[in-house]
């Protein structure tokens, strides 16, 4: 498999705080990469840097499908196929569910007229299981449905790489299981995925490969089963005593 995303030597500091330190990794085409790490390890900062929402790296290079996006703005990065979700729901509460998808779709989707564009938006909603709620205000649907709506709006941007930031946070166990199946289905549809999540069972279920960050640096990388057994990872999460039990 070829690299759909290549990250080389990126760093980000906020004053004396080094949030990301000389981090390099890659994502293969059609791969799901899981990212884990304790709170404050730099996971969401990494997504911010990759998409320049709201800031880019201080140094380093990011390539999507072989093309450098380091000098591009957020909108141009989305157009190149690197699209993210957020930890908290980012829908427009006063708009309907389908209107949230419509505002995310590229201009080319509207060239065939209003009816065709709405049909395309309904297809994205149907994909995540929200077609029946298309006319409801986004503010009236459940937390789980708002997470699915956020994914639908991201898919409407036609990503090559989809970055999911804690998609299962706050969900019940059955909802987590459904989210796992949705991520797998997105990946099977040809989209490479990077998932940040504290729910390790989700990462193990969906990821081909797992990396762990700690203090903005790469702590461990490998198959999910190997990484979660790594003493360095156990120590980072639970402390030195747990790593030696």
C-alpha positions in Angstrom: 0.0 0.0 0.0 1.2 3.5 -0.8 1.2 6.4 1.7 -2.0 8.6 1.4 -0.7 10.8 4.3 3.0 11.4 5.2 3.9 13.5 8.2 7.5 14.3 8.6 9.1 16.1 11.6 6.2 18.3 12.7 6.5 20.3 15.9 4.3 22.8 17.7 5.1 25.0 20.7 3.0 27.3 22.8 5.5 29.5 24.6 7.6 27.1 26.6 5.2 24.2 26.2 6.2 21.8 23.4 2.8 20.3 22.4 4.2 18.2 19.5 7.9 17.3 19.2 9.4 16.3 15.9 6.6 13.8 15.1 6.7 11.6 12.0 4.3 8.9 10.8 2.5 7.8 7.7 -0.9 6.4 6.8 -1.4 3.9 4.0 -4.2 3.9 1.5 -7.3 2.2 2.9 -5.7 1.9 6.4 -7.2 2.7 9.7 -4.7 4.2 12.1 -5.6 4.6 15.8 -4.1 7.2 18.0 -4.1 6.8 21.7 -2.4 8.6 24.6 -3.1 10.1 28.0 -4.8 13.4 28.4 -2.5 16.2 27.3 -0.4 14.0 25.1 -1.0 16.1 22.0 -3.6 14.1 20.2 -6.1 16.8 19.3 -3.3 19.3 18.8 -2.0 16.9 16.1 -5.3 17.1 14.2 -5.3 20.9 14.5 -1.8 20.9 13.0 -2.7 18.6 10.1 -5.7 20.6 9.1 -4.6 24.1 10.2 -7.8 24.4 12.2 -7.0 26.6 14.0 -3.2 26.5 13.6 -0.5 24.7 11.6 2.9 23.4 12.7 5.9 25.5 13.5 8.0 23.2 11.4 7.8 20.0 9.4 6.0 18.8 6.3 2.6 17.2 5.6 1.8 15.4 2.3 -1.5 14.1 1.1 -1.3 11.7 -1.8 2.2 12.8 -2.4 1.4 16.5 -2.5 2.7 18.9 0.1 -0.1 20.8 1.9 2.2 22.6 4.3 1.7 25.9 2.5 -2.0 25.7 2.1 -4.9 27.1 4.1 -7.6 25.1 5.8 -10.1 25.2 2.9 -7.4 24.1 0.4 -6.4 21.3 2.7 -10.0 20.0 2.8 -10.1 20.3 -1.0 -7.0 18.1 -1.2 -8.9 15.4 0.8 -7.8 15.9 4.4 -11.0 16.3 6.5 -11.5 16.2 10.3 -14.3 15.9 12.9 -14.1 17.4 16.4 -14.4 16.2 19.9 -17.6 18.2 20.5 -20.5 18.5 18.1 -19.9 21.3 15.6 -23.2 21.4 13.7 -25.2 24.5 13.1 -28.0 24.1 15.7 -30.5 26.5 14.0 -30.2 24.6 10.7 -31.9 21.4 9.8 -30.0 18.2 9.7 -30.0 18.2 5.9 -29.0 21.8 5.7 -25.9 21.0 7.8 -24.8 18.6 5.1 -25.7 21.0 2.3 -23.4 23.7 3.6 -20.5 21.3 3.8 -20.8 20.0 0.2 -18.5 21.4 -2.5 -19.7 23.9 -5.1 -19.6 21.3 -7.8 -22.5 19.4 -6.1 -24.9 22.3 -6.8 -24.3 22.6 -10.6 -27.0 20.1 -11.3 -29.6 22.1 -9.4 -31.2 22.2 -6.0 -33.1 18.9 -6.2 -30.0 17.0 -7.2 -27.9 18.6 -4.4 -30.5 17.7 -1.8 -30.7 14.2 -3.1 -26.9 13.9 -2.7 -27.2 15.3 0.9 -29.8 12.7 1.7 -27.5 10.0 0.5 -24.9 11.0 3.0 -27.6 11.1 5.8 -28.8 7.7 4.8 -25.3 6.4 4.9 -25.0 7.3 8.6 -28.6 6.5 9.5 -30.1 9.9 9.7 -32.2 10.2 6.6 -35.5 10.0 8.6 -34.4 13.0 10.6 -33.3 15.2 7.7 -35.8 18.0 8.4 -35.4 18.2 12.2 -33.3 21.1 13.6 -29.9 19.9 14.5 -30.4 21.1 18.1 -33.2 18.6 18.6 -31.4 15.3 17.8 -29.5 13.2 20.3 -25.8 13.5 21.0 -25.1 10.2 19.2 -27.1 11.5 16.1 -25.2 14.8 16.2 -21.9 12.8 16.1 -23.2 10.9 13.1 -24.3 14.2 11.5 -20.7 15.6 12.0 -19.4 12.5 10.2 -21.9 13.0 7.4 -20.8 16.6 6.9 -17.2 15.4 6.8 -18.0 12.7 4.2 -19.8 15.4 2.1 -16.4 17.0 1.7 -15.2 13.9 -0.2 -12.2 13.0 2.1 -9.3 10.8 1.1 -8.3 10.9 4.7 -10.9 11.2 7.5 -9.7 12.3 10.9 -12.1 11.3 13.7 -11.5 13.0 17.1 -13.1 10.9 19.8 -16.1 9.8 17.9 -17.4 7.6 20.7 -17.0 10.0 23.6 -20.1 10.1 25.7 -21.8 7.2 23.9 -23.5 4.1 25.5 -22.0 0.7 24.9 -24.5 -0.2 22.1 -23.8 3.2 20.4 -20.0 2.5 20.6 -20.6 -0.8 18.8 -22.6 1.0 16.1 -19.9 3.6 15.8 -17.3 0.8 15.3 -19.3 -0.6 12.5 -19.8 2.8 10.9 -16.0 3.5 10.9 -15.4 0.1 9.4 -17.9 0.7 6.7 -16.4 4.1 5.9 -13.0 2.5 5.5 -14.3 -0.3 3.4 -15.7 2.4 1.1 -12.2 3.4 0.2 -11.5 6.2 2.8 -8.4 6.1 4.9 -9.1 6.9 8.5 -7.2 8.2 11.6 -9.1 7.8 14.9 -8.3 9.4 18.2 -10.1 7.7 21.0 -9.8 7.0 24.7 -12.0 3.9 24.4 -9.3 1.3 23.7 -11.8 -1.4 22.7 -12.9 0.8 19.7 -9.3 1.4 18.6 -8.5 -2.3 18.8 -11.6 -3.2 16.8 -11.1 -0.7 13.9 -7.4 -0.1 13.7 -4.9 -1.8 11.4 -2.1 0.0 13.3 -2.0 1.9 16.5 0.3 4.7 17.7 0.6 6.2 21.2 1.6 9.7 21.9 3.0 10.9 25.2 4.1 14.5 25.9 3.8 15.2 22.2 6.2 12.5 21.1 5.7 9.0 19.6 5.8 6.5 22.4 4.9 3.3 20.7 3.7 2.0 17.3 2.6 -1.3 16.0 -0.4 -3.7 15.9 -3.1 -2.8 18.4 -2.6 -6.0 20.4 1.2 -5.4 20.7 0.9 -1.7 21.6 -1.6 -2.1 24.4 0.7 -4.7 26.0 3.8 -2.4 25.7 5.1 -1.7 29.3 5.8 1.9 28.2 2.2 2.4 27.2 0.9 0.8 30.4 3.2 3.1 32.4 2.1 6.2 30.5 -1.6 5.5 31.3 -1.4 3.9 34.7 2.0 4.8 36.2 5.3 3.0 36.8 3.9 0.5 39.3 1.3 -0.9 36.9 3.9 -1.4 34.1 5.9 -3.8 36.4 3.0 -5.8 37.9 
